């Protein structure tokens, strides 16, 4: 069976289904402002057999109480979350337990999608790569592309799967923490790319975090810039040219992506992989952790 590790088309997914391949499809639709919207959309229409993955409940660790200064969010949980910020990563062990609970196994192809321009499903794609699982792909164009191709959808809830035993392997992607980013702020061995919209990056607006601005030195590449008007990822050659222009001669291997909370940065990670620019780092805590950590510098406006 062909393994898909970046993108998969609606036709390719249908072919896997027709061949009764070992496969699990995940619907990751979500709305940051209305967290239950995605689950409601899933029940209204989803790819037949798809499992719903909730950003807050399944793909993030629980938050704890505000920190000592009243602003710092500290994630408290027995499994020790793997990152901070508004959407802290669960530990690999905790995530493996969730994958097992929905019946996902190491010999399956994972296909993830959403209705949101690969914003939220990218999180699950990255987390599966983080678990060492290569056979994980994003449905190019999301549910919209599936329906445009005339494929069927189901409604309501799907039957539960038998529990499996998913075993994590060595990570295939790099998770970067706040201490590392801070230590390398002026080091040419680190190139930060911020995936937030330009007004948030420049600090003109900030709807979610208490401080506006960006990490000093970060370049700006809004995650939506990776998509063509039809909602699919741009061709590999076009993505490569755009990222090379942004990097201005910097080594792609030095790139660490971030955003507000480590979610919308992932389409940039995926786009660089599609472009043939290799595997790059993800600062999962992102601006929500950085701006809430006392003593770290911030900047407003565009970079010089």
C-alpha positions as CSV (number, residue, x, y, z in Angstrom):
1,X,0.0,0.0,0.0
2,X,1.2,3.5,-0.8
3,X,2.1,5.5,2.3
4,X,1.0,9.2,2.4
5,X,2.9,11.4,4.7
6,X,2.1,15.0,3.5
7,X,-1.0,15.4,1.4
8,X,-3.6,13.0,0.0
9,X,-6.3,13.9,-2.5
10,X,-10.0,13.0,-2.3
11,X,-9.5,10.4,-5.2
12,X,-6.6,8.8,-3.4
13,X,-8.5,8.6,-0.2
14,X,-11.5,7.0,-2.0
15,X,-9.1,4.5,-3.6
16,X,-7.8,3.5,-0.1
17,X,-11.3,3.0,1.1
18,X,-12.3,1.0,-1.9
19,X,-9.2,-1.3,-1.3
20,X,-10.3,-1.7,2.3
21,X,-6.8,-0.5,3.4
22,X,-5.9,-0.2,7.1
23,X,-7.0,3.4,7.5
24,X,-8.4,5.8,10.0
25,X,-9.9,9.2,9.0
26,X,-10.0,12.1,11.5
27,X,-12.3,15.1,11.4
28,X,-10.6,18.0,13.3
29,X,-13.0,20.8,12.5
30,X,-13.0,23.5,15.2
31,X,-13.7,27.1,16.1
32,X,-11.5,28.9,18.6
33,X,-14.3,31.3,19.6
34,X,-17.0,28.6,19.8
35,X,-15.2,25.4,20.8
36,X,-18.2,23.1,20.3
37,X,-18.9,24.2,16.8
38,X,-16.6,21.6,15.2
39,X,-18.3,18.7,16.9
40,X,-21.7,20.0,15.8
41,X,-20.4,20.3,12.2
42,X,-19.0,16.8,12.4
43,X,-22.4,15.4,13.5
44,X,-24.0,17.3,10.6
45,X,-21.7,16.0,7.9
46,X,-18.4,14.1,7.9
47,X,-16.5,11.6,5.8
48,X,-18.1,8.2,6.5
49,X,-16.3,6.4,9.3
50,X,-14.3,9.4,10.4
51,X,-13.4,9.9,14.1
52,X,-13.8,13.3,15.6
53,X,-10.7,14.8,17.2
54,X,-11.4,17.8,19.5
55,X,-8.6,20.4,19.7
56,X,-9.2,21.1,23.4
57,X,-10.2,17.7,24.7
58,X,-8.2,15.3,22.6
59,X,-5.2,17.2,21.0
60,X,-4.3,19.5,24.0
61,X,-3.5,19.0,27.7
62,X,-5.6,20.6,30.3
63,X,-4.7,24.1,31.6
64,X,-3.9,24.7,35.2
65,X,-4.3,27.8,37.4
66,X,-2.8,31.2,36.6
67,X,0.9,31.4,37.7
68,X,2.3,33.5,40.6
69,X,2.2,36.8,38.8
70,X,-1.5,36.4,37.9
71,X,-0.8,36.1,34.1
72,X,1.4,33.1,33.5
73,X,-0.7,30.0,32.5
74,X,0.8,26.9,34.1
75,X,-0.4,23.6,32.8
76,X,-0.9,21.2,35.7
77,X,-1.6,17.5,34.9
78,X,-0.3,14.2,36.1
79,X,1.1,13.4,32.6
80,X,3.3,16.6,32.5
81,X,2.2,18.4,29.3
82,X,4.9,18.6,26.7
83,X,4.5,22.3,26.1
84,X,2.8,25.4,27.5
85,X,0.7,28.1,26.0
86,X,-3.1,28.2,25.3
87,X,-3.0,24.7,23.7
88,X,-0.3,22.8,25.6
89,X,0.6,19.5,24.0
90,X,-0.2,16.4,26.0
91,X,2.6,14.1,26.8
92,X,3.4,11.5,24.2
93,X,2.2,8.8,26.6
94,X,-1.2,10.6,27.1
95,X,-1.6,11.1,23.4
96,X,-0.8,7.4,22.7
97,X,-3.5,6.4,25.2
98,X,-6.0,8.6,23.3
99,X,-5.0,7.1,19.9
100,X,-5.4,3.6,21.4
101,X,-8.8,4.5,22.8
102,X,-10.2,5.4,19.4
103,X,-8.7,2.2,17.8
104,X,-5.8,3.7,15.9
105,X,-2.8,1.3,15.4
106,X,0.7,1.7,14.1
107,X,0.0,-0.2,10.9
108,X,-2.8,2.3,9.8
109,X,-2.7,5.1,7.4
110,X,-4.1,8.3,9.1
111,X,-5.9,10.9,7.0
112,X,-6.8,14.1,8.8
113,X,-9.1,16.9,7.5
114,X,-11.1,19.9,8.7
115,X,-13.2,22.7,7.2
116,X,-10.7,25.4,8.2
117,X,-7.9,25.5,5.6
118,X,-5.9,22.7,7.3
119,X,-5.5,24.9,10.3
120,X,-6.7,22.4,13.0
121,X,-6.1,19.1,11.2
122,X,-2.5,20.1,10.8
123,X,-2.2,19.8,14.6
124,X,-3.1,16.1,14.5
125,X,-0.9,15.5,11.4
126,X,2.1,17.0,13.3
127,X,1.3,15.1,16.5
128,X,1.2,11.8,14.7
129,X,4.6,12.7,13.1
130,X,5.8,13.6,16.6
131,X,4.7,10.1,17.7
132,X,6.9,8.6,15.0
133,X,4.0,7.7,12.7
134,X,5.0,8.5,9.1
135,X,1.7,7.4,7.5
136,X,-0.2,10.5,8.3
137,X,-1.5,12.8,5.6
138,X,-3.7,15.9,5.3
139,X,-6.7,15.7,3.0
140,X,-5.9,18.4,0.5
141,X,-8.7,20.9,0.3
142,X,-10.5,19.4,3.4
143,X,-14.1,18.4,3.6
144,X,-14.9,20.9,0.9
145,X,-12.7,19.1,-1.7
146,X,-14.2,15.8,-0.7
147,X,-17.7,17.0,-1.3
148,X,-16.7,18.9,-4.5
149,X,-15.5,15.5,-5.8
150,X,-19.0,14.1,-5.3
151,X,-18.0,11.9,-2.4
152,X,-20.6,10.9,0.2
153,X,-20.8,12.2,3.7
154,X,-22.4,10.7,6.8
155,X,-24.2,12.4,9.7
156,X,-24.6,11.7,13.4
157,X,-22.1,9.7,15.5
158,X,-20.0,6.8,14.3
159,X,-19.9,3.4,16.0
160,X,-17.1,3.1,18.6
161,X,-13.9,1.3,17.6
162,X,-12.3,-1.5,19.5
163,X,-9.4,-0.3,21.6
164,X,-5.9,-0.8,20.1
165,X,-2.4,-0.5,21.6
166,X,-0.5,2.3,19.8
167,X,3.2,2.3,20.5
168,X,5.0,5.6,20.0
169,X,8.2,5.6,18.0
170,X,11.1,8.1,17.7
171,X,9.8,11.6,16.8
172,X,9.9,12.5,13.1
173,X,9.6,16.2,13.9
174,X,11.3,18.6,16.3
175,X,9.5,20.2,19.3
176,X,11.3,23.3,20.5
177,X,10.7,24.9,23.9
178,X,10.8,28.5,25.2
179,X,14.2,28.2,26.7
180,X,15.8,27.1,23.4
181,X,14.1,29.8,21.4
182,X,15.2,32.5,23.9
183,X,18.7,31.2,24.0
184,X,19.0,31.5,20.2
185,X,17.3,34.8,19.6
186,X,20.4,36.3,18.0
187,X,21.9,33.1,16.7
188,X,21.9,32.6,12.9
189,X,21.3,28.9,13.6
190,X,17.6,29.8,14.4
191,X,15.2,31.4,12.0
192,X,11.7,32.1,13.5
193,X,8.6,32.2,11.3
194,X,5.4,33.5,12.8
195,X,2.2,32.1,11.1
196,X,-0.2,34.6,12.5
197,X,-2.0,37.2,10.4
198,X,0.1,40.3,9.7
199,X,-1.9,42.7,12.0
200,X,-1.4,40.3,15.0
201,X,2.3,39.9,14.1
202,X,2.8,43.6,14.0
203,X,0.9,44.1,17.3
204,X,-1.9,46.2,15.8
205,X,-4.6,43.8,17.2
206,X,-4.5,41.0,19.8
207,X,-7.8,39.2,20.3
208,X,-6.5,36.2,22.3
209,X,-3.4,37.0,24.3
210,X,-2.7,39.7,26.9
211,X,0.3,41.3,25.1
212,X,0.4,42.3,21.4
213,X,3.4,42.0,19.2
214,X,5.9,39.3,18.1
215,X,9.1,37.6,19.1
216,X,12.0,39.8,18.1
217,X,13.6,38.8,14.8
218,X,10.7,36.6,13.7
219,X,9.7,36.6,10.0
220,X,5.9,36.6,9.2
221,X,4.3,34.0,6.9
222,X,0.5,33.8,7.6
223,X,-0.5,30.1,7.3
224,X,-3.3,31.0,4.8
225,X,-0.6,32.0,2.3
226,X,0.1,28.3,1.7
227,X,-3.3,27.8,0.1
228,X,-4.6,28.4,-3.4
229,X,-8.0,30.0,-4.0
230,X,-9.6,26.6,-4.1
231,X,-8.4,25.8,-0.6
232,X,-5.8,23.3,-1.7
233,X,-2.1,23.7,-1.0
234,X,-0.2,25.6,-3.7
235,X,2.1,23.6,-6.0
236,X,5.4,22.5,-4.4
237,X,7.5,24.7,-6.7
238,X,5.5,27.8,-5.8
239,X,5.7,27.1,-2.1
240,X,9.4,26.5,-2.4
241,X,9.9,29.8,-4.2
242,X,7.8,31.7,-1.7
243,X,9.6,30.3,1.3
244,X,13.1,30.8,-0.2
245,X,12.1,34.5,-0.9
246,X,11.0,34.8,2.8
247,X,14.2,33.2,4.1
248,X,16.4,35.4,2.0
249,X,19.3,33.0,1.9
250,X,18.8,31.6,5.4
251,X,19.2,27.8,5.8
252,X,15.7,26.1,5.9
253,X,17.1,23.7,8.4
254,X,17.3,26.6,11.0
255,X,13.6,27.3,10.8
256,X,11.4,27.1,13.9
257,X,7.7,27.8,13.3
258,X,5.3,29.3,15.8
259,X,2.0,31.2,15.9
260,X,-0.4,32.0,18.8
261,X,-0.6,28.7,20.4
262,X,1.2,26.2,18.2
263,X,-1.7,25.2,16.0
264,X,-1.8,27.5,12.9
265,X,2.0,27.3,12.6
266,X,1.7,23.7,11.4
267,X,0.5,24.4,7.9
268,X,3.8,26.2,7.4
269,X,5.7,23.1,8.7
270,X,3.7,21.0,6.2
271,X,4.1,23.5,3.4
272,X,7.9,23.5,3.8
273,X,7.9,19.7,3.8
274,X,5.7,19.7,0.6
275,X,8.2,22.2,-1.0
276,X,11.1,19.8,-0.4
277,X,12.7,22.1,2.2
278,X,12.9,19.4,4.8
279,X,11.6,18.9,8.4
280,X,11.6,22.1,10.4
281,X,11.0,22.8,14.1
282,X,7.8,23.8,15.9
283,X,7.7,26.1,19.0
284,X,4.4,24.7,20.3
285,X,4.1,27.2,23.2
286,X,4.3,30.0,20.7
287,X,3.3,33.6,21.4
288,X,0.8,32.6,24.1
289,X,3.6,31.1,26.2
290,X,6.3,33.6,25.2
291,X,4.3,36.7,26.0
292,X,3.2,35.3,29.3
293,X,6.8,34.4,30.4
294,X,8.3,37.3,32.5
295,X,11.6,38.8,31.3
296,X,11.3,37.8,27.6
297,X,11.5,40.6,25.0
298,X,8.7,41.4,22.6
299,X,8.5,43.7,19.6
300,X,5.7,45.6,17.8
301,X,5.7,46.7,14.2
302,X,7.4,45.1,11.3
303,X,11.0,43.8,11.5
304,X,13.6,46.1,10.0
